[in-house]
């Protein structure tokens, strides 16, 4: 019903536009072709000037009204984020100045030099100096801007520092899963055909690989934990379709492609507690979102990130249990010890037979 209503409105708008065009054509015939054209030119020239003024006022109004609802310069919470913000500032300043100047000239000239009986258009087909100028200057400026962009891009996607944390991020419809290496600092091997949700192996870890014995798995819904001022390298995967890791507060994003791991690294510079104070929002959380349309549940594919001190991270990590022991509880030393303690206790309280 709603679709039909929208189609009818569009058809009605088309009919109204068509009728106005026909009416204008009849009026032009009645008044005379030349007189009608001159009058239309005057109206259009005035409307262009009005559009310029109202357009600039509208841009200012929207910025004042909605500017607080977008990420602000200075709020970046990573080292790369500061670089991205600086690059964006330079881009906005350069393009903003060019935009205002060119648009002002465009609309003002359309108004000032409209058709008039006492003015004849000057035929000016060619000027080598002007053409070199308006070709060379933008080319040089854009080359410099692209160069800065490539420089930062290679920094973000290049090799992470040797002391960087390693975290695996796995995307699937419509959730995020994380995996940390254990004390050996090595992520164990996995294989997509080994994925068994019912056997407590959602990532397809190969348990025969000894590096998997101490890997920590963070289930969907639980946050990723990072250490402030410590580099982190994300190893990004996808189980089903293409997703995209979006880290807006860190000013980063990277595609998650099935079968093709991608990486990026950064250094968080503000803890979650610091951001709560800075944003004056006690409910603030860092968000990991999917920035690639991935299905009907795309809108709810969000996760959270906690940035904390090294001590807080170590305390959190000490409470985590390797996924291997969750999948094989019979091999869990703690579970075996608890079972042995229970057996010894039961044996101690059993009455002695006479």
Beta strands, then each sheet from edge to edge (+ up, - down):
strand 1: 165-172
strand 2: 175-180
strand 3: 216-218
strand 4: 224-227
strand 5: 231-238
strand 6: 243-247
strand 7: 252-256
strand 8: 262-267
strand 9: 286-290
strand 10: 302-308
sheet 1: 3+ 2- 1+ 5+ 8-
sheet 2: 4+ 10+ 9- 6+ 7-
end
